[in-house]
Amino acid sequence: MYPTGMIKNTATNRFHPVSFRPAPLPGGSDVPRYKSAGHHTTGFDTEKEAIDWVKVNSNMILVPNRYEWDGEGVPAMVDFFSDASLADAVNAQTQPTPA
């Protein structure tokens, strides 16, 4: 499963889920490093639509990380996710939505 955050394109105000893959630092690190593996190129009009899309893709873990992008170039990035933060994200994603 891929940690997946949200990019807000500040030029278009659209929301783009962005997934990350493990990319360990040379020599290791206490908190695992991840590199962006790709983003939803079209994006969504609302963050809720983007989140709903992530939730129906079983290979993604929705994480609370949010990023801004000016719409120029490719939004490549690096982030760090601890095992505990990913476990918390999985637990939050599997909880039923309150009515």
KAMOGI-V90490 format. One record per backbone hydrogen bond with DSSP energy under -1.0 kcal/mol. NH is the residue of the N-H (numbers start at 1). CO is the residue of the C=O. E is the energy in kcal/mol with one decimal. If there is no record, write none. Layout:
# KAMOGI-V90490
nh:NH co:CO e:E
nh:NH co:CO e:E
This chain:
# KAMOGI-V90490
nh:2 co:59 e:-3.0
nh:4 co:61 e:-3.4
nh:5 co:18 e:-2.2
nh:6 co:65 e:-1.9
nh:7 co:16 e:-2.6
nh:8 co:67 e:-2.8
nh:9 co:14 e:-2.8
nh:10 co:69 e:-3.1
nh:13 co:9 e:-2.6
nh:15 co:44 e:-2.7
nh:16 co:7 e:-3.0
nh:18 co:5 e:-1.9
nh:19 co:38 e:-2.4
nh:20 co:3 e:-2.1
nh:21 co:35 e:-2.8
nh:23 co:33 e:-2.7
nh:28 co:25 e:-2.4
nh:34 co:79 e:-3.1
nh:35 co:21 e:-2.4
nh:36 co:77 e:-2.8
nh:37 co:19 e:-3.4
nh:40 co:17 e:-2.4
nh:44 co:15 e:-2.0
nh:50 co:46 e:-1.6
nh:51 co:47 e:-2.8
nh:52 co:48 e:-2.8
nh:53 co:49 e:-1.9
nh:54 co:50 e:-2.0
nh:55 co:51 e:-2.5
nh:56 co:52 e:-1.1
nh:57 co:54 e:-1.5
nh:60 co:57 e:-1.8
nh:61 co:2 e:-3.1
nh:63 co:4 e:-2.3
nh:67 co:6 e:-2.7
nh:69 co:8 e:-2.5
nh:76 co:74 e:-2.3
nh:79 co:34 e:-2.5
nh:81 co:32 e:-1.8
nh:86 co:82 e:-2.0
nh:87 co:83 e:-2.3
nh:88 co:84 e:-2.4
nh:89 co:85 e:-1.9
nh:90 co:86 e:-2.4
nh:91 co:87 e:-2.5
nh:92 co:88 e:-2.5
nh:93 co:89 e:-2.2
nh:94 co:90 e:-1.6
